[in-house]
Amino acid sequence: MKKFFVVIAFLLLGSIASNAQSPLPVGSSQLNFGVGLSEWGVPLYVGLDYSADKDITVGGEFSFRGYEENWKKKYYRRSIIGISGNVNYHFNSILHISRKWDFYAGLNLGFYAWSSPPLDYDGNHASGLGLGLQVGGRYYFSNKVGINLELGTGNAFSGGKFGLSIKL
């Protein structure tokens, strides 16, 4: 594990450039999709980011997850559908990081619709709004395609997610 962190540190240092550029030029968009981890099943997500400024993106995301829940010796099939918007600040300009890397943090607000089990269920999950924070990073292995990793908290998307980003 120690070797892993040393390798990551060297990769980060090696990627620093003297003239940092935004990984997503102003007015451009990128498609994000992948899988995540949470307390309630494995979410699948798809989202779109738009570069409103050299360091700021706004975006939206749709997710779905299904899972089974054991309640009073019965199993109930549940699902969650989420629609959210986000705003992220990208640190490339401040940190003078190469375009191959993208480190960001931001806020999200979304609506989450939980499926309803039978009336005898007394669980505490309900549909509603969720406000959260996220921090993430991307590595672009070509001019158009990269991998992404994001950690978040504060809403039904809590946990992490991993996937691909494609510049449009």
URSUL-V146511 format. One record per backbone hydrogen bond with DSSP energy under -1.0 kcal/mol. NH is the residue of the N-H (numbers start at 0). CO is the residue of the C=O. Records with the same first field share a line. If there is no record, write none. Layout:
NH: CO, CO
//
This chain:
4: 0
5: 1
6: 2
7: 3
8: 4
9: 5
10: 6
11: 7
12: 8
13: 9
14: 10
16: 95
26: 50
27: 24
29: 48
30: 165
31: 46
32: 163
33: 44
34: 161
35: 42
36: 159
43: 63
44: 33
45: 61
46: 31
47: 59
48: 29
49: 57
50: 27
51: 55
52: 55
56: 87
57: 49
58: 85
59: 47
60: 83
61: 45
62: 81
63: 43
64: 79
66: 77
68: 75
70: 73
73: 70
75: 68
77: 66
79: 64
80: 112
81: 62
82: 110
83: 60
84: 108
85: 58
86: 106
87: 56
88: 104
89: 54
90: 102
94: 90
96: 91
97: 14
100: 97
101: 137
103: 135
104: 88
105: 133
106: 86
107: 131
108: 84
109: 129
110: 82
111: 127
112: 80
114: 78
120: 117
127: 111
129: 109
131: 107
132: 152
133: 105
134: 150
135: 103
136: 148
137: 101
138: 146
139: 99
140: 144
141: 144
145: 164
146: 138
147: 162
148: 136
149: 160
150: 134
151: 158
152: 132
157: 154
158: 151
160: 149
161: 34
162: 147
163: 32
164: 145
165: 30
166: 143
167: 28
//
